[in-house]
């Protein structure tokens, strides 16, 4: 379950990440809209359903789900992330979201949900956390986990300069193998490509500093500025490109 100190460290990290974390964007031609189309094509219907969004973050999916669902319960360890989500929801007139600030293993609800939704959350990695996930679903579960690839061109060079090995998440295949051990055979869809994210210099410095701090490094701001200079693609705009491979798992109880 983790110690209180570990929880505080994780909360502080995600609160810091929230400063530069992507937020909900309107439109039907962006990444999140495409992922949800794929999910619907495999039979998942959010219309009029109750949804549990585990590790909702700033709500890039939550707000889309809430516009279809009867209600969404958004669970996240970071109050700053949930505050961003709540403000964006208010601005869009979305009022059917319940906000729960909690570590996943401390989430205490007895009910089950029509759809349980998890997108790239590090909260689901242990057998205990997976069992808890199954226990809250009486319909569909949607799980997206990294499949061994998430390489940022900005961070790759920076980690090398500090002599650090990049952390690699493989929680998609790990979840699939765990489900197989339980006799479950989810639909598996591989999503791969490249995220291209423009940032201001301050936002790029903040994002790099937060990530390095999570590696136990106190970043040198001048070194960061020097490192970021080649990523300035137009005046004041620094572009990070991240190669990703994600395994989308879908199963119905």
N, C-alpha and C positions, 0 to 999 in steps of 0.2 A: 504493500500500500504506500510505502514511502514515509519518511520522517517529516515532521513539520518544517525542519530546515530545508529539506529537499523541495517540499511544496513551495516554500517561500522563494527559493532560487528559481524554480520554474515559472512561478507567477511573475517575478521580477524580469526574467528574460522575455516572456511574451508581452508584458507591459511595455518593455523597451522596443520590441519588434513592432508593436502596434503603431509606433510613430511613423514608420515608413512602409507598413504592410499594405498590400493592395486592398482596395475597397470595392464595393458593389459598383458596377457600371451598367447603365441601361443598354439595351440593344439585343438583337437576336443573332448577331454575327460575331460575338466574342467567344472566348474559350469556354466560359462557364455555360453559356447557352448551348454550345455544341455538345458538351459533355451530357447535359440534361436531355438533349434530343436522343443521344445514344442510349441513355438509361430508359427513356420512354419506349424506344424501339424494341427493347427487350421485355416489355410488358409491365413495367412499373408505372403505376398511375398514382399521382399525388393529389388528384382532384378530390376535394372534400375529405381528405384523410387527416389523421393525427400523425405528426412527424416528430421524431426525436433527432435533433441535429447534434451529434457528439463532436465537440471541438469545433464549434461554429466559427471561431475567430471573428473577423470583422463583418462577416455575413454575406460574402460574395455569393454563396449558394442560398443561405437562409432566406434572404429577401425574395429570391425567385421562387423558392418552395412555398413561402407564406402566401404568395399571390395565387397559388393553386389550392393549397391545403386548407382544411378547416382550422387547424392550429399547428403551431410549431413551438416545441420546447428547445431553446438554444442553450446548450451547456458549454461553458468554457472556463478555464482556470483564471483567465485574465479579465479583471474588471474594466480595464482600459479598452480591450477589444469589444466587450459587450456594450460599453458606453458608445463606441463608434457605431456599432450595429443599431443600438436604440435610437441614436440621433438620425441615422440614415433612414430608419424605418419611419420615424416621425415625419421626416421631410417628404417621404413618399406616401404618407397616409396609410401605412401598413400597421394595423393594430392587433393582429392575432398571434403575436409572438410573446412567449413567456421567457424571461431571461433568468438563467440560473448560473451564478458564479460558483463553480465548484471544480475541484479535481474529479476526474471521472470515477475513481474508486471511492470517492466520498459522496457521490451522487446517490441520494436515498429517495427513491420513488418506488412504490409498489406496482404502479400500472404498467401495462404494455402498450405498444404503439403500432399503428397500421404500417408505418415505414420507419425504420431506423436508418439514419444517414450519417456516414462518416467519410470525411474527405481529408486524406493525408494528415491525419492527426497522430502525433506520437503517443497519445494517451492509450492506444490499443496496441500493445506489444507483448504483454504477458498472457499466459494461459488464463489467469484470474480475470484480467480485463476483457478477454474474449468471451469467457463464460458469462460475464456480466452483460455483455452486448447481446448475446443470444437470449438471455433472460428477459430483455425488455422488448423483444420483437414477437408479434403474433401474426405478422404478414411478411412484407418484403424487408430485406436488409440490403443496403447499398454501401459497399466498402471500397474506398480508393486508397491504395497504398503504393509507395514507391517500390520500384522493381530494380533496385541497384544502380540507377543512373539519376543523378541530379548534379550536373556540373556547371557552375557559374564561371564564365570567363574572368570576371572580376575577382572572385574569391579564389579560383584555382592558383593564379599567380601570386596572390597575397599570402595564401597559406604556405606556398612554397618558399616565399621570402622569409617567413617565420619558422620554417622547418617543421610544419605541421602536416599530418596525414588527414585528408578530408574524411569527415564522417559520412558513411554511406548507409542509407536506410533500405531495407529489403522487406518491409513489413507486408507488402502485397503477396509475394510468393509464400512467405511464412504463414500468413493467414489462410491461404488456399490449402497448404499442406496440413495445417491444423484442422481445418474443416473436413478434409478427406479422412483424417483420423477419427472424426466424429460421424463418419458415414454420409457427409454432405458433399454434393458435387455442384458448386456454384457455376454459373456462366462466367467465363473469364474473357475480358476484352483488354487488349493492350493499347494504351494511348501513349504515343511518343511524339516528340517534336521539340520545339525550342520556344521558350518564353522570351520576349524582347521587352524590356522595361526601361523607359527613360526616367531619369531622376535629376533633380537639382544637385548641385555640389553638396549642399548641406545634408540632403537626404541620403546621398551616396556615402558620405562620410559617416553619418549616423548608422546606416545599415551595416557597413563594414566594421565599425567599432563594436556594435552589438554582437555580431557574429564572432569576432575575435575574442571578445570578453567571455563568450560561452565556451571558448576553447581554453580559457584560463590565461589569456594574454592581455596585457595592458597596452593598447595600441598607441603608436607614435603618430600623432596627427600630421606631422610634416611628411613622414614616410607615406601615409595614406594619400595625401594630396599628390605627391609625386607619382604614386602608383596609379591613381585615377586619371591623371592627365591624358594618357592615350585614349581613354574611353569617352572623351568629350567630342561628340560627333557634330554638334553645332553649338554656338555660344551659350554656355550655361547649362547645357543638356548632356548628361552622362548616361550612356546606354549600357545596360547589363544584359547579356545573353546567357540563358540557362538551358542546357540540354536536359530533357527529362524523359523518363520512361515510367509509366504508371500502370499498375494492374487494377482494373475495375472488376470487382466481384459482385455478383448479384445472385441472391437466392431467396426463396419464399418458404416460409415455415408451413 
